[in-house]
Amino acid sequence: MAEMSEAVALETVNTGLQMLAGGQAGEAEAIADAVLDARKDDLMGLYLKAQCRRVAGDTDAALKIARKLDRARPDEPTIAVLLALCLLDAGDGEGAIALLKRVEANGRPDPNLSYNLASLLYDKGDRRGAAASYDHALGIDPDHFYAMRGLAHTLSELGEDQRAKAFALCVLGQVPDDPVALSVMCRTDLRAGDAQGAVRRMDLLWTQNPDAVNTAIALGRLGEAKEATGDFEGAFAVWRDANDRLRTHFADQYAGDSGAYSLDAAKQVRAFNESLNPSTPKPAAEGPAPVFLLGFQRAGTTLMEQILAAHPAITTTGEDASIKPLVDAAGRTEADLAELMAGDPERMKGLRKAYWKSAGGAPKDGHVFIDKLPLNMMWLGVIATVFPDAKILLALRDPRDVVLSAFQQRFGMNSANYSMLTVEGTASYYDAATGAGVAAMRAFPDLQVLDVRYEALVKDVEGEARRMIDFLGLDWDEAVMDYREKAKARTITTPSATQVTEPVYTRSIGRWKDYAFALEPVLPTLEHWVKHWGYDA
């Protein structure tokens, strides 16, 4: 084994890091191995090795090395960021945030650590926390480009247009066609009522930018601007372009995916539920039952959640995975589903306990826990089997408006949202998931379900809120009508985050009519549901 000095090792690792950044992962890992052969516990060698393992998708190995580095240097910002990213890869976002917060508080000031913490907080839906961490990063390094850009975007999401515009202009001073800063400026123009100016603003956008995600977001904003000018064909064309970029960018991850919320899974569950005969589930096991807020993306579920969350006796989720133990138990085959829905009492008791553990604990007496994840509509049969005493809040909206709005949004990517990057895919998913839920309601006729229509909600918020509160068995509380102010302090992870803090509006009702030309291929698919929900009147 050849000897290697610390100085030579450092220079060698820096070369490896440059190669890794240039896409030469194999060559970079060979360099890491060579350094570690010569210097077994060299920290920089381990750092490079962990980065290479991350790039290779070997999360376990990368995490193991990162933990070793953290034990050696627990308050080193660069190592903390690496470990946080490894924790995030392993699905422990909360652990990653807690780690970075600890090091930020106890370690030496580091703009990159604060920037990464801000990014994690934003992804979690904590926009106020994200803005504070971006500010912290800029307090350390006022020229940190990515912190400026992130802060501009976050402030725009929070509706603080003047500060957002100031930071966006700083970004554009360095990169005149930056898609994030242009999106912020476009949104500022729109809010100021200058739709034509917003469209012209986006002329600077370089549409061949390799940053597919941020370019797609910018194109989405341009579509909103075009829509505001009355150019509906232009708006739709831009949204389609944005989604096509995302389809290409995420194809390796999600094309052909058959996970629990994939289109294929929704179709499979629908077929199974439609084969069920109406029945009454076995008596519920001990313990409380949650309320499930279901429907479809863009059907008004976020507005409903924020209204209900303002009640002091209600706790809601922010589209988390509380239901995962039930979905995992359902499996991926017809035999798995049939076995689960046989409703073995001991198994149901265990699944109820597993659910509440996943949800962070059952509510105390007199309180209500609402599990909000619209696409759990497809798993309503499983929910009814495990929680036959559950109450269901069913968000409804004209299916044509729902499909248009879901197609238009730039959601965080997963297998379900990947399916919605085309109008045809969105309509197919709506058909499958809604069909699965409706079949479950037929199979479990005793299930307690309250329909809440978006169109009625935005026209009479208090009336519909009182109806929901009464359905939940709670007394009315005037705090409910202060939901917009309360929402500003809450974590909201959906694209509706900024909308629910603003006064409700009715202009989105019947919006699909302006895009009938684009929806024409899927109107036959949606026609059944238009009639089923009574939107053909």
N, C-alpha and C positions, 0 to 999 in steps of 0.2 A: 504494500500500500504506500503510494507516494505521499510524502509530507506536503502540507500546504499551509502557508502562513495565513493569519487572519486577514491581512490586507489583500492577499491574492484571492482568498475565498470570497471576500466582499466584491472585488472587481469581477470575479467569475460569475457570481450570482447576479450582479447587475446586468451582465451580458445576457444571462438566462432570462431575466425579467423583460429585457428588450425583445428577445426572441419570442417570448410568450405573447407579448403585446402585439407582435407582428404576425401572430398566427402560427408560429413554429412551435407548437406545444410539445411534440415529441423530442425535438432537439433541446428545448428548455429543460425538460424532465431529465434528459441524459446528463445535462450540466448539473442539475440538482443532485443526482445520484453520485456523480463524480466528486462533488464537494463533500457529500455525506460519507463517502467511502474514505476520504482522507481525514475528515473531521466529523466524527459520528454525531455529535449533538450541536453542530454549528447552527445557530439560530437562523441566520439568513438562508442557509441551505434548506433547513426545515420549512422556512417561509415559502421559498420557491417551490419546494416539493408539494406543499399543501395547495398552493395556487394551481399547480399543474394537475393535481388530483381533482380539484374543483372543475377545471376546464374539461377533464375527461369524464366528468359525471360520477366520480367515485366519492360520493358524499361522506360515507362512513370513514374512509381513510383520511380525507381532508379534515374532517371534524376531529378525528383522533390526534392528528398532528397539531391542529390549531389549539386544542385543549392543552397539549404538552407545552406549546409556546406560551400560552396564557399563564400556566403555572410558573414558568420561568420568569415572565415579565408581566405581572397581572395588571399593571396600569400603563402599559405601552400602547398608545393610540393605534398604531399601525396594526399591531397584533390583535387588538380588540376589534377593529373593523373586520379583519380576516375571520376571526371567530364568529362575529355576528353574522357575516355572510354565510358561513358554514351552517350556523344554527338556522338561518332562514332557509337554506337549501334543504335542511332536515325537517322543515315545517314548524319550527319553534320561533315564530315571529316575536312572541311576547318575551322569550328569553333573550333574543337579539336586542330588543329595545332596552330591556332592563340592564343588560351588560353595557351598552353604550352610554346609558344614563349614568351608570356607576363610574365608568372611566372618565366621562366628561366632568363629573363632579370631583373626582379624586386625582385624576391624572393631570398631565400638563396640557395646556390649551392646544387644540389641534383642529384646524378648520375642516379637514377631511372627515374626522370623526363626527363632528357636529353636522356636517352635510349629510353623511350617511344616516345618522340618527333622524334628521329631518325627513329624509326620503322614506324611511321605514314608518315614521309616524304618519306621513301623508298617505301611504298605502293602506295603513290601518284605518284611515278616516279621521285622524286627529289633526285637522288642518291648523287649528290654533297652536298646538304643540309643534307642528312642523314649521310654522312661520317663526316661532320663537327660536327654534334650533337653527334655521337658516340665518336669522338675525345674529345668532351667537357666532356662527361660522364667519359671517361678514365682519363681526366685531374683531375677530382675530386676523382675518385677511380680507380687507375691503375690496380687493380685486378678484376674489374667488368667483370665476365665471359661472360655474354650475350652481353655486349657492345663490348668486344674483338671479339666475334664470329660474331656479326652483322657487325662490321667494316671490318673484313676479307672478308666476303661475298660481301659487298658493294664495297670494293676496287677491288675485282676480277671482278665484273660487270663493273667497270670503266676501267679495263685493267691495273691497277697498281699492277702488279703481285708480285713485290718484297716486297712491304709493306703488301700486302694481305697474302703472304706466311709467313712473319714474325709473323703476328698476328695469323694465322692458326696454326703455330707451337706452339705458347703459349697456344692455346686452347687444342691442342692434348697433350701437356704436362700435362694437368689436366684430360682430358677425351680422351684417345687414340683412341676411336672409334666414336668420335663425327661426325655425318653425314655431318654437315655444313662445318666443317674444312676439312674433307676428300674430300668433293666436291671441295673446293677451291684448295687443293693440286693437285687433279686430273686434274683440269682445267689448273693449272700452268704447269704440266707435258705435257699436250696436246699441249699447246701453245709453249712449248720448243721443240716440235717434238718427245717427248718420249712417244708414245702411249702404248708400252708394260709396261713401268714404271707406267703409269697412271692406267693400268689394275691391276698391282700388288699392287699399292697403296690401291686400294679399297678392297683388301683381308681383311683389318682390319675392314671393315664395319660389324656391327652387324645387320644382316637382320631382327632380331626379335625385333628391337628397337620399342618401343611403339609410338615414335614420327613419325607418319605415313607420314606427309607432308615432313619433312626434309629428311627422309629416302628415300622417293620417288624421291626427287630432286637428292639425291646422286646416286641412282640407274640410274636415267636418265643420269647423267654424266658418269657413268660406261658404259652405252650403247654407248655413244659417243666415249669413249675410245676403246671399242670393235670394233665399226665400223671402227675406224681409223686403226685398225690392219687387217681389212678385214674379221673379224668374224661377218658377217651380221646376221646369225641365232642367235648367242649369244647376239648381240645387241638388236635384236627384242625381244628375250625372257626376257631380263632385263627390257626393256620398258614396256612390258606387265605386268611384275611383279609389277613395279612401279605404273602403272595405276590401277591394281587390288587393291592395297593397298588404293589408293585414292577413288576408288569406294566404298570400305567397310567403309572407314573413313567418307565419306560425304553422305552416303546412306540416313540417317535420314533427312538430309537437302534437298536433291535434287532428290532422286529417286521418280519418279511419279510426279515431278513438272510440272505444266502446265502454267507457267508464259509466259510473252510476247516473250521471246527468247527461249522457250523450243522447243524440237523436235516436240511435239504435236502441238504447235502453228504454227510452220513452215509448217507442213503438212496441217493444217487447212487453213492457208492463201493461200497456193499453190492451194488447191482445189477450193477456192473461186475465185482466180485470173484467173484460167483456165476456169471458167464459164463466164467470162466477154467477151462482144463483143467489138471489136476495136471502140474507140471513141476519140473525141477531147474534153479535159476538158474545162470547162467554163473559160472565160478570168481570168487572175490572178488578185488578189486583189492588192491594193497599196503596195508599199514597195519592197525592193530587195528580191531576192531568193538566197539561199545558193547553193554551189556546194556540191554534195554528193559523197564521195569516198567510193565505195562499192566493194564487191567481196566475199571473204571468208578468214578465218584465213590462214595465211602463203602463201597468193597469191601475196605478194609484196606490200601491202598497206602501211606498215610503211616506206619502202624505198621511195615510191612515195610521201608520206606526207612530209618526211624530205627534199626531193628535192624541193618540191613546197614551203615549209615553209621558205626556204632560200630567196625567192623572197620578196623584201621589200613591195610589195602591197598585199601580201597574208597572211592571218591568218588561222591557222588550229587548229582543236581540237585534243585532245589526247584520242580518244575513250570515250568521256563522254556521258552523257544522254540528250543532247540537244533536241533530237527527242521525248523525253518522253511525252510531251503534245499530240503529234500526235498519238503515240502508245496507250496512255490511252484512247483517243477518239475513237480509232478503236475498243476497247472493246474486248470481248472474244467469241462473237457469230457471226454467219453469218448475223443475222439481224443488229447487231451493225455495222459491216463492210459495209453492203449494205446502211445503212442510211448515214454513213460518206461519202461513195464514190458516193452518189447522188450529192455531191458537192454544197450544199446550199451556195450561195455567202456570206451571213452574217456569217455563221459558218466558212467558209474558211478564211474570214478576221480575225475572232477571233483567229483561230488556228495559222495563220501566226504570229500574234502579240504574242501569247503564246509561239511560238517557239523561236522568237527572245529574248523574256524575259528570257527563259530558257538558251539560248545560250550566254547571257550576253550583248546583244545589236547587232544591225545590223551594218555592215561595213560602213565606210564613202564612199562617192562617189569616184570611181576610184579604190576601193579596193575590194578584193574577200575573202569571208569566205568559208572555206572548212570544211565540217562536215565529219570526218573520223570515221566510225564504220562499218567494213566489213559486219557484219551480218545484217545490215539494208537493205541488198539485199532483205530479205524476206518481208520488208515493203515498197518496191519500189512502189507498187500500191497506197498506202496511200500517199507517198511522191509526186507522180505525180498528185494526186487529189488536194492536198493542195498547192503544188508548181509546177504547170504545166510548169512554165518558168525556173525551176531548170536545171542545167547542171549536168550530171552524169559522173564521172570518174569510169570506170569499170575495176577493176584489174583482169586479167586472168592469169592462169598458168595451166599447165597440171594437170587435176583433180587427177591423180594418185600420182603425187608429192605432191599436196596439202593435200590429205588425209593422206599420209604417214607422212608428216611433222607435221600436226595438231595432229595426234595420238601421235607422239613422244614428243611433247612439254608438259611441266608442266605449264599450264596456271593457273592464279588465278581462283578459283573455282566459277562457277555460273551454272545456269541450262543448258545453251548451252554447256559449256565446260565439264560438267558432262557427257553429251551425247557422247562426243568425247573421252571417256576413253576406248573405244573399237574400233577396226577398223570398225566393222559393224556399230556401232553407228555414227562414223565420216562420213562414206560413206552415211548413211541414212540422216544425217543432211545436208551434201553437196547437195544431191539430192533434198531434200525438199526446202531448202533455195534458191538454184539456180533455181529450178523449179518455185518457187513463183516469183522470180525476172524476169525470162525470160517471164513468162506469163504476168506479168505487162507490159513489153516492147511491147508485142504483143497487149495488150489492149490499150496502149497509144503510138501509132506509131510516134507521133510528138515529143516525148521526146528526148531531145538532149543527146546523149550518145557517149562517146569516149572510145573504148576498148584500154587498155594498157596491153601488155603481158609482164610478168616477164622475159621471155626468151629474148625478144627484149630489154628490159630495161637494163638488166645486161650486154648485149653485146654492147649497144650504149646508155650510160646514157644521153649524151648531146643531141643526136638526139631525143630521146623520151621525154626528158625534154622540148625541144623546141616545140615539137608537143603538149604537154599538155598546156604549157603557151599560145600558139597560140589559142588553143581551148577555153581557159578561156578569150580570148580577151585582153590579156595584152602584153606589149612590153617585149622583151627579156632583161634580166638583168644578167650580168656576175656573180653576187653574187650567182646565183643559183648553179653554179658549185663548190661553196665553202661550199656546204651543210654538208659535213662530219664534218668540224670544227664547224659549227653553231650547229649541232646536239649534240655536246658534252656539250653544255650549256643549252640544252632544256630538258624539262620533257618528258620522253618516258616511257610508262607503259607496253609495250608489250615485249615478249621474244626476239624481234629483236633489243632491245635497244642497245646492244653492237655491233651488226653486222652492223648497218647503219653508225657507225662511222669508220668503216674499209673499205678498198678498196673493190669494188664489185667483185664478183667471179662468175664463171659459173659452178662450180663443182656440184651444186645442180640440174642442168638440167638433167632430165632422171634418177635421183637417185632411183626412184621407181623400176627400173629394178633389182637392187640388192636385192630387197625385194618382188619380184614377188611371191615367195612362201607364204609370209604372206598376200599379197593382193588378192590372188586367190579367196577367198570367196566373195569379193566385186567387182571384176572386171566386172561381168555382170551388176551391178548397175551403175558403172562408165562409161561403154562402150558408153552409149547414149551420155554422156557429152563429152567424148573424141572425138566422131564424130562431135557433135554439134559445139564444139569450134575449130575443125580442127586439133586436135592433133593425128589423126590416119594416117597422111601422112607419 
